[in-house]
Each structure stands twice: as structure tokens, then as C-alpha cells.
Amino acid sequence: MKRAFLGEFEEVVLLTVAVLDESAYGVTVTQEIEQKTGRAVGFSTVHTTLQRLEEKGYLSSRMSGATAERGGRRKRFFTVTTAGRKALVEVKHIREQLWGALPPQTLQLMGN
């Protein structure tokens, strides 16, 4: 099986699309990341990452109908593909292995 290589921000974006499920588009993904991480992210950074994840086959997208509230523009909604779900499971497994191998004293605060 081909390994999934995701950057840290790609992982955050892919996870956020999975969390948002049917309502994942550029603005909601950006807002959710900022809310959950406390990190300010630019819409253009998120948009570029969404496109890259779609090119890698981890996301698929569909266009919604135009709405008056958006000045006649349509939204591009994203969903996680089977390959994206596999990538998330693989990354989670790797992180769990690494955390599990960490010696307990490594995270102890000095002076305790």
C-alpha cells in the first residue's frame, strides 16, 4: 500500500473536512480550524490546501447552486474520499505508535 504523506497543515485541513462532513467549504473549514486550534489561518492558505488535497485524491468536491447572499456565486463543498480516510487512519496510527513509545519521564515537568 502506498503511504500517505501529509504535512501537518494538510492533516489539520483533512481532519476538519471530515469533522464538518456535508458543510465543508473554504469558509467553514477556515473558521473551524481557527476555532479549534486558536490559530489564525488565511482563507487563501486553506483554499490552496483544499485544492492540493483534492489533487492528491484525498478530497473530492462538488459545486452548490448560486445564492443571492453570495452575489450569485456558488460554493465548492469538499468531502473526504476513501483514500483520504485511509490517510487519516494511517496518520493516526503512526502518531499513536510514537506517543506510545515515548518514555513517561519525557513529558514530566521539571521540578516535580
VMD Tcl script that draws the C-alpha trace (Angstrom):
set ca {
  {0.00 0.00 0.00}
  {1.26 3.47 -0.86}
  {1.99 5.55 2.24}
  {0.16 8.77 2.88}
  {2.48 11.70 3.31}
  {0.63 14.63 4.77}
  {2.08 17.85 6.07}
  {0.85 19.00 9.46}
  {-1.46 21.64 7.99}
  {-2.76 19.21 5.35}
  {-3.65 16.82 8.16}
  {-5.49 19.57 10.04}
  {-7.43 20.58 6.91}
  {-8.29 16.96 6.02}
  {-9.47 16.27 9.59}
  {-11.53 19.46 9.57}
  {-13.27 18.50 6.33}
  {-14.09 15.12 7.92}
  {-15.46 16.84 11.03}
  {-17.61 19.28 9.04}
  {-18.89 16.47 6.80}
  {-21.51 17.84 4.40}
  {-20.93 21.51 5.25}
  {-17.19 21.69 4.46}
  {-16.26 24.52 2.11}
  {-13.46 27.08 2.23}
  {-15.01 29.50 4.71}
  {-16.34 26.88 7.15}
  {-13.05 24.96 7.07}
  {-11.11 28.17 7.80}
  {-13.45 29.14 10.66}
  {-13.39 25.65 12.20}
  {-9.59 25.48 12.13}
  {-9.32 28.89 13.77}
  {-11.90 27.96 16.41}
  {-10.46 24.53 17.25}
  {-6.75 25.43 17.14}
  {-6.76 29.06 18.21}
  {-4.52 29.65 15.22}
  {-5.17 32.42 12.69}
  {-5.17 30.98 9.18}
  {-5.68 32.71 5.87}
  {-8.54 31.70 3.62}
  {-6.14 31.51 0.66}
  {-3.89 29.08 2.57}
  {-6.86 26.84 3.33}
  {-8.14 27.10 -0.25}
  {-4.74 26.13 -1.68}
  {-4.50 23.20 0.74}
  {-8.01 22.00 -0.17}
  {-7.05 22.04 -3.85}
  {-3.80 20.18 -3.16}
  {-5.62 17.51 -1.12}
  {-8.11 17.11 -3.96}
  {-5.25 16.71 -6.46}
  {-3.74 14.03 -4.21}
  {-7.09 12.19 -4.24}
  {-7.83 12.69 -0.53}
  {-10.79 15.02 -1.16}
  {-13.49 15.35 -3.78}
  {-15.59 18.44 -4.39}
  {-18.92 19.47 -5.81}
  {-20.36 22.86 -6.63}
  {-23.57 24.07 -4.99}
  {-26.16 26.25 -6.63}
  {-25.65 30.01 -6.79}
  {-27.23 32.02 -3.99}
  {-28.25 35.67 -3.77}
  {-26.48 36.04 -0.39}
  {-23.19 35.21 -2.14}
  {-23.82 37.58 -5.03}
  {-24.69 34.72 -7.36}
  {-21.50 32.80 -6.61}
  {-21.52 29.09 -5.93}
  {-19.83 27.25 -3.06}
  {-17.42 24.35 -3.60}
  {-18.13 21.70 -0.97}
  {-15.49 19.12 -0.10}
  {-15.78 15.55 1.15}
  {-13.12 13.09 2.26}
  {-12.56 10.24 -0.21}
  {-11.74 6.62 0.64}
  {-8.06 7.42 0.07}
  {-8.40 10.40 2.42}
  {-9.98 8.26 5.13}
  {-7.17 5.71 4.76}
  {-4.59 8.50 5.02}
  {-6.20 9.80 8.21}
  {-6.26 6.32 9.76}
  {-2.61 5.78 8.82}
  {-1.51 9.14 10.28}
  {-3.49 8.46 13.47}
  {-1.88 5.02 13.80}
  {1.64 6.44 13.34}
  {1.01 9.18 15.91}
  {-0.39 6.65 18.42}
  {2.70 4.45 17.94}
  {5.01 7.39 18.53}
  {3.11 8.62 21.59}
  {3.02 5.07 22.94}
  {6.79 4.71 22.57}
  {7.50 7.95 24.42}
  {9.23 7.33 27.77}
  {6.98 8.63 30.60}
  {9.67 10.91 32.04}
  {9.89 12.82 28.76}
  {6.72 14.78 29.48}
  {7.27 15.31 33.18}
  {7.71 18.92 34.15}
  {10.99 19.90 35.74}
  {10.83 20.42 39.49}
  {8.11 17.78 40.12}
}
mol new
graphics top color blue
foreach p $ca { graphics top sphere $p radius 0.5 }
foreach p [lrange $ca 0 end-1] q [lrange $ca 1 end] { graphics top cylinder $p $q radius 0.2 }
display resetview
